[in-house]
Amino acid sequence: MSEGQRRLAAIMFTDIVGYAALTQSNESQALQVLERHNKLLRPIFPKFHGKEVKSIGDSFLVEFDSALEALKCAAEIQSFLHDYNLASKEDWKIKLRIGIHLGDVIHRENDVFGDAVNIASRVEPIADPEGICITQQVYDQVHNKFELPTLPLGQKSLKNLDKPVGVFRVAMPWEDRLEFRTLNPRRIAVMPFVNMSRDSRDEYFADGMTEELISTISNISGLSVISRTSVMKFKGGKKTASEIGQELGAGTLLEGSVRKSENPVRISPSSSMSARTGTFGPRTMIEN
């Protein structure tokens, strides 16, 4: 490959959790942990056709031709280290955060540059210890092709980037969290309708529509509807549909807006549902 050639690649960035603190408290042990970390990880990269570009302190920068191969490699690393940690003393445990992004890179002087590298390095700190975070671009490539569920974290503003980046987290097999529970799609939360009218006094109409829908749906046999008191606390909030659904235990959210212009009224409800993984997919707009 010629110097400065641009190409599409998946970039994986890894980092040891708590390594800086360990270096300050016990530099000798930190160096031994780092050496063991390098020996454990390096044989895994080529199994998924990953190319180690460089190591930066306690971090690895690895390039892949395939986003799916990059994610499989990350999952293999975290699974391997999880088992390793179970059999290791506390001082020798190695926990990583891993971030993956798919985008253009530029090869120059045996190094890799570009937004893909920068974004991967900034997505990595969002991951939990022993966790993996991927961007929307990676998710689009691996959706329905990877065995572990992915949960949306919403749009994240990353340092030195003009636009927010969509981020997902991978649910690792050993995690036992509320957000991974199965949600019943017949348990419905009617979220407070948004008043889109210029007159703030029409807010009462939007709230009234919310109450009317809750009352009406409650009369449908086989459906369970969350109470008005429970849903109103989310009015004007910034929580995602997934977060709200998990907190309320609702597999289906009904959201919408009301726009009033003199006599005509436009009501636009939308629903979002997932009963298998507790994640919420694209909303289907229904205009009345």
Number of C-alpha atoms within 10 A of each C-alpha: 7 8 11 15 11 16 11 14 20 26 32 31 27 23 22 20 17 12 21 13 11 16 14 10 11 10 14 11 14 20 15 12 21 18 12 13 20 15 11 14 16 15 9 16 20 12 12 18 16 22 15 15 15 14 14 11 11 19 20 21 21 22 25 23 17 20 25 19 19 27 28 18 22 26 21 17 19 23 17 14 20 18 10 16 16 10 11 12 9 9 11 17 15 22 21 27 23 31 30 32 31 29 18 17 22 18 17 14 8 9 13 21 14 13 15 21 25 17 24 25 23 18 27 23 20 20 19 16 17 21 23 29 30 30 23 18 17 24 25 11 14 18 12 10 9 14 9 13 18 22 20 22 17 16 15 14 14 14 11 9 12 8 11 12 17 18 25 24 20 18 20 16 10 9 10 10 8 11 18 17 15 17 22 18 19 15 19 25 25 26 26 23 25 20 21 17 18 11 11 9 10 16 16 11 16 23 19 14 17 23 17 13 14 21 14 10 14 16 11 10 7 8 13 18 20 18 15 17 8 12 16 16 11 13 13 10 8 9 12 13 21 25 17 18 25 18 11 17 21 26 26 25 25 20 20 22 18 20 19 17 11 7 5 7 11 14 19 15 18 16 20 20 25 19 17 14 16 26 24 21 13 9 14 11 13 11 10 8
